[in-house]
Amino acid sequence: MFSIRYNRQTNHIAGIAAKCTSSGEEKGGVVVDYAENACGVLTRGRLAQGKSYESLEEALEAARKTGGRKVCKTCEKAALAAIEAIAAATPVEPAKPEVVEGAEHQVGDKLYFLPGERPHGYVCPAGEVEVVRVVDHGEHRRFGTERFTYVVQVPGISATRQGTDRTELHKLGSVPVDYRFQETYISAICARCGEAPAYANTKIIEEPIKHEGKVYPGMCTIKQSRVCYDDCI
């Protein structure tokens, strides 16, 4: 609870706790964790009692305009610092992407891109991509075109963000053979099941290496293996 205290010229905000900066040596090692108020005028001066507010934002807004008086600079500074600290400590949940009904893929999906016949200047190479936008063209689209267009991006390379449709996107682990791109037909041995899937249908996993005793610089601490993308056992 925060309240307005005022005199003839200034509004103060009571209830803002201030961290004590004393080392405690002058008081025999005793340190008060928090002062009662951030402004010393609130404890030393004789002030009139104003309205109370639940939130510090409301109290600060009221102190700035109530009664035509100016707000105490110390209280204002403490209020802004407290509001900023509360905002920094409050976890912010990332916004969930909108789900486009009827679309085969959604924003955030990791897929494999195999380009078809493309005009000159298309820079998105074959490989793993991420869907960053789904466009619904509706029922009244041009003849021969797909209803949904997917804007894909090679992770970490914004210049390769371009649009495509479902015919060029494939789920990881089920990428078809395309003899234009080696990763789709050159095989790799899975470290778990011993099968030989195409490189495009495999992934690298990391496992920590446990050492007995002290670990010195230069010693391997992580083992990498190539396995099927569907985590075969």
C-alpha positions as CSV (number, residue, x, y, z in Angstrom):
1,M,0.0,0.0,0.0
2,F,1.4,3.4,-1.0
3,S,0.0,6.8,0.2
4,I,0.5,10.4,-0.6
5,R,2.0,12.7,2.0
6,Y,2.2,16.4,1.3
7,N,3.1,19.9,2.5
8,R,2.4,23.2,0.8
9,Q,4.7,22.7,-2.1
10,T,5.6,19.0,-2.4
11,N,4.0,15.6,-2.7
12,H,5.8,12.6,-1.2
13,I,5.1,8.8,-1.6
14,A,5.1,6.8,1.5
15,G,5.7,3.0,1.5
16,I,8.7,2.7,-0.9
17,A,11.2,0.6,0.9
18,A,14.9,1.6,0.5
19,K,17.8,-0.7,0.8
20,C,20.2,0.3,3.5
21,T,23.7,1.1,2.3
22,S,25.3,1.1,5.7
23,S,28.1,-1.4,6.4
24,G,27.0,-1.6,10.0
25,E,30.4,-0.9,11.5
26,E,29.3,2.3,13.1
27,K,26.5,0.3,14.9
28,G,28.5,-2.6,16.1
29,G,27.8,-4.7,13.0
30,V,24.0,-4.3,13.0
31,V,22.5,-3.5,9.6
32,V,18.9,-2.7,9.0
33,D,17.9,-4.5,5.8
34,Y,15.4,-2.0,4.7
35,A,14.6,1.6,5.7
36,E,10.9,2.5,6.3
37,N,10.8,4.9,3.4
38,A,13.1,6.0,0.6
39,C,12.7,9.7,1.4
40,G,14.0,11.1,4.7
41,V,11.4,13.9,4.7
42,L,8.7,11.3,5.4
43,T,10.2,10.3,8.7
44,R,11.5,13.7,9.8
45,G,8.9,16.2,8.5
46,R,5.3,16.9,9.5
47,L,3.2,16.1,6.5
48,A,-0.5,15.9,5.8
49,Q,-2.0,12.5,4.9
50,G,-3.3,12.0,1.3
51,K,-5.0,9.2,-0.5
52,S,-3.7,5.6,-0.6
53,Y,-3.1,3.4,-3.7
54,E,-2.6,-0.3,-4.2
55,S,0.0,0.0,-7.0
56,L,3.1,2.2,-7.1
57,E,2.3,3.3,-10.6
58,E,-1.0,4.9,-9.5
59,A,0.7,6.5,-6.5
60,L,3.4,8.0,-8.7
61,E,0.9,9.4,-11.2
62,A,-1.2,10.9,-8.4
63,A,1.9,12.5,-6.8
64,R,2.8,14.2,-10.1
65,K,-0.6,16.0,-10.4
66,T,-2.4,16.1,-7.1
67,G,-3.1,19.5,-5.7
68,G,-0.9,21.4,-8.2
69,R,2.1,20.5,-6.1
70,K,5.4,19.2,-7.5
71,V,6.5,15.6,-6.8
72,C,9.5,15.0,-4.5
73,K,12.5,14.1,-6.7
74,T,13.8,11.6,-4.2
75,C,10.4,9.8,-4.1
76,E,10.0,9.9,-7.8
77,K,13.5,8.5,-8.4
78,A,12.9,5.7,-5.8
79,A,9.5,4.9,-7.3
80,L,10.9,4.6,-10.8
81,A,13.7,2.4,-9.6
82,A,11.2,0.2,-7.7
83,I,8.9,-0.1,-10.7
84,E,11.9,-1.1,-12.9
85,A,13.1,-3.7,-10.4
86,I,9.6,-5.2,-10.2
87,A,9.4,-5.4,-14.0
88,A,12.8,-7.0,-14.3
89,A,11.9,-9.7,-11.7
90,T,8.6,-10.5,-13.3
91,P,8.9,-13.4,-15.8
92,V,7.6,-12.6,-19.3
93,E,6.1,-15.5,-21.1
94,P,6.9,-15.5,-24.8
95,A,3.9,-14.9,-27.0
96,K,2.6,-18.1,-28.6
97,P,2.4,-18.0,-32.4
98,E,-1.1,-18.1,-33.9
99,V,-2.2,-21.4,-35.1
100,V,-3.4,-21.3,-38.7
101,E,-6.3,-23.8,-39.1
102,G,-5.9,-26.2,-42.0
103,A,-2.2,-25.6,-42.5
104,E,0.1,-28.6,-42.7
105,H,2.9,-26.8,-40.9
106,Q,2.9,-24.1,-38.2
107,V,5.3,-21.3,-37.1
108,G,8.3,-22.8,-35.3
109,D,8.3,-26.2,-37.1
110,K,11.7,-27.5,-38.1
111,L,11.6,-28.9,-41.6
112,Y,13.8,-29.9,-44.5
113,F,13.6,-27.7,-47.6
114,L,14.1,-29.2,-51.1
115,P,13.7,-26.4,-53.7
116,G,12.0,-27.2,-57.0
117,E,12.3,-25.1,-60.1
118,R,13.2,-21.7,-58.9
119,P,13.8,-18.3,-60.6
120,H,17.2,-16.7,-60.7
121,G,18.1,-15.0,-57.4
122,Y,16.5,-17.5,-55.0
123,V,19.1,-17.8,-52.2
124,C,17.6,-20.3,-49.8
125,P,19.6,-23.5,-50.1
126,A,18.4,-27.1,-49.6
127,G,18.7,-28.1,-45.9
128,E,17.0,-27.6,-42.6
129,V,14.8,-24.6,-42.2
130,E,12.3,-23.1,-39.7
131,V,8.8,-21.9,-40.5
132,V,8.6,-18.2,-39.4
133,R,5.3,-17.3,-41.0
134,V,2.2,-19.1,-42.4
135,V,0.1,-17.2,-45.0
136,D,-3.4,-18.3,-45.7
137,H,-4.5,-17.2,-49.2
138,G,-8.1,-18.2,-48.7
139,E,-10.4,-20.1,-51.0
140,H,-10.1,-17.5,-53.9
141,R,-6.5,-18.1,-54.9
142,R,-4.9,-18.3,-58.3
143,F,-5.4,-21.5,-60.3
144,G,-2.7,-24.1,-59.6
145,T,-1.3,-22.5,-56.5
146,E,-1.4,-23.8,-52.9
147,R,-3.7,-22.3,-50.4
148,F,-1.0,-21.9,-47.7
149,T,2.4,-20.4,-48.2
150,Y,5.2,-20.9,-45.7
151,V,7.9,-18.4,-45.1
152,V,11.0,-20.3,-44.1
153,Q,14.4,-19.3,-42.9
154,V,17.8,-21.0,-42.5
155,P,18.5,-20.7,-38.8
156,G,20.9,-17.8,-38.2
157,I,20.9,-16.5,-41.7
158,S,18.1,-13.9,-42.2
159,A,19.1,-13.2,-45.8
160,T,17.8,-16.7,-46.8
161,R,14.2,-16.1,-45.7
162,Q,11.8,-16.7,-48.6
163,G,8.4,-18.2,-49.2
164,T,7.5,-21.7,-50.4
165,D,4.7,-24.2,-50.2
166,R,4.2,-27.7,-48.8
167,T,5.5,-29.5,-51.9
168,E,9.1,-28.3,-51.1
169,L,8.9,-28.9,-47.3
170,H,9.5,-32.3,-45.7
171,K,9.5,-33.5,-42.1
172,L,12.9,-34.3,-40.7
173,G,13.4,-38.0,-40.7
174,S,11.4,-38.5,-43.8
175,V,13.2,-36.5,-46.4
176,P,12.8,-38.1,-49.9
177,V,15.8,-39.0,-52.2
178,D,16.7,-36.1,-54.5
179,Y,19.8,-36.7,-56.6
180,R,20.5,-33.0,-56.9
181,F,21.6,-32.9,-53.2
182,Q,24.1,-35.3,-51.7
183,E,22.6,-35.3,-48.2
184,T,19.4,-36.9,-49.5
185,Y,21.1,-40.0,-51.1
186,I,24.5,-40.4,-49.4
187,S,24.0,-42.6,-46.4
188,A,25.5,-42.6,-42.9
189,I,25.7,-45.3,-40.3
190,C,23.5,-44.8,-37.3
191,A,25.5,-45.3,-34.0
192,R,22.5,-46.9,-32.3
193,C,20.7,-49.2,-34.7
194,G,23.4,-49.7,-37.3
195,E,21.1,-48.8,-40.3
196,A,22.3,-46.6,-43.1
197,P,19.8,-43.7,-43.5
198,A,20.5,-40.7,-45.7
199,Y,22.4,-37.8,-44.0
200,A,19.2,-35.6,-44.3
201,N,17.4,-38.1,-42.0
202,T,20.0,-38.2,-39.3
203,K,21.2,-35.9,-36.6
204,I,24.1,-35.4,-34.2
205,I,23.6,-36.1,-30.5
206,E,26.0,-35.2,-27.7
207,E,26.7,-37.2,-24.5
208,P,29.0,-36.2,-21.6
209,I,32.1,-38.2,-21.0
210,K,32.6,-39.0,-17.4
211,H,36.2,-39.0,-16.2
212,E,37.5,-40.3,-12.9
213,G,39.6,-37.7,-11.1
214,K,40.6,-34.2,-12.3
215,V,39.7,-33.1,-15.8
216,Y,42.6,-31.2,-17.5
217,P,42.4,-28.7,-20.4
218,G,42.4,-30.6,-23.7
219,M,40.6,-33.7,-22.4
220,C,37.4,-34.6,-24.2
221,T,34.3,-34.1,-22.2
222,I,31.6,-34.6,-24.8
223,K,31.1,-37.5,-27.2
224,Q,29.1,-36.8,-30.5
225,S,27.3,-39.5,-32.4
226,R,25.2,-39.5,-35.6
227,V,21.9,-41.3,-35.2
228,C,18.6,-41.6,-37.0
229,Y,16.5,-38.5,-36.6
230,D,13.6,-40.4,-34.9
231,D,15.8,-41.4,-31.9
232,C,15.9,-45.1,-32.7
233,I,17.0,-47.4,-30.0
